[in-house]
Amino acid sequence: VPEWWDGSAEMPLVVALHGGSGDGRGFMWSWLREARGRGFFLLAPTAQGSTWSMMGEDIDGPALRAMVELVAERWPVKRSSILLTGLSDGATYSLLTGLAEDSPFTAIAPMSGVLHPANLERGNMQRAAGRRIYLVHGALDWMFPVETARWASGQLREAGADLVYREIDGLSHTYARDENDRILSWFDASLVLPGDGEKNKEG
């Protein structure tokens, strides 16, 4: 919660999911500066297992939804602006749970992840129609080659998603820190800062 928040103003919520070897405490720093500067609530959970539950029983999805509800009970979350983002395994899981039937998330911004086959099995692609998705991938990603992201972007567009696909030259399998500003300006108009328009044109 930004230190300067007045205690009553409604604000967007960003939920940020760490990569496979990380945790919420560490990954929160990837978004903390923007939360303080632009004004949104920030939640950075930690997976219950060694990584997010993409195989077998989904134990993290219900926990994430419960956390969002808990935050919304304690603070005035702008329900129309709840972003789910993540890196690597967190990105893959953000699509998997963000497109689930009872998802509270209004926009999804995966970085350096893949479109998990379970999205097809669970009917998530049908729910992708009209969903706002900002997909980021590095052209030099060594873990998930860029071809996987190009395929995912094609599948999501074919499903009718409202998709922005950002392929970044020179980026490997790492966090695209400079994309935060673009993502937030795309996500919610109240988070746009002076000069964001020119910055986004440069990209």
RALINZI-V707118 format. One record per backbone hydrogen bond with DSSP energy under -0.5 kcal/mol. NH is the residue of the N-H (numbers start at 1). CO is the residue of the C=O. If there is no record, write none. Layout:
BEGIN
[[NH,CO] [NH,CO]]
END
This chain:
BEGIN
[[5,2] [11,76] [13,81] [14,41] [15,83] [16,14] [16,43] [17,15] [17,85] [18,16] [18,45] [22,19] [27,23] [28,24] [29,26] [30,27] [31,28] [32,28] [33,29] [35,31] [36,32] [37,33] [38,34] [39,34] [39,35] [40,35] [41,12] [43,14] [49,51] [54,52] [59,57] [63,59] [64,60] [65,61] [66,62] [67,63] [68,64] [69,65] [70,66] [71,67] [72,68] [73,69] [74,70] [75,71] [77,75] [78,11] [79,77] [81,78] [83,13] [83,81] [84,107] [85,15] [85,83] [86,109] [87,17] [88,111] [90,87] [92,88] [93,89] [94,90] [95,91] [96,92] [97,93] [98,94] [99,95] [100,97] [103,100] [106,82] [107,82] [108,132] [109,84] [111,86] [112,136] [116,114] [119,116] [120,117] [121,117] [122,118] [123,120] [124,119] [125,119] [126,123] [127,123] [128,124] [128,125] [129,126] [130,160] [131,128] [132,106] [133,131] [133,162] [134,108] [135,133] [135,164] [136,110] [136,134] [137,166] [139,168] [140,171] [141,138] [145,143] [148,145] [149,145] [150,146] [151,147] [152,148] [153,149] [154,150] [155,151] [156,152] [157,153] [158,154] [159,155] [160,157] [161,156] [162,131] [163,161] [164,133] [166,135] [166,164] [167,165] [168,137] [168,166] [169,167] [171,168] [174,172] [177,175] [179,176] [180,177] [182,178] [183,179] [184,180] [185,181] [186,182] [187,183] [188,184] [191,188] [192,189] [196,193] [199,195] [200,196] [201,197] [202,198] [203,199]]
END
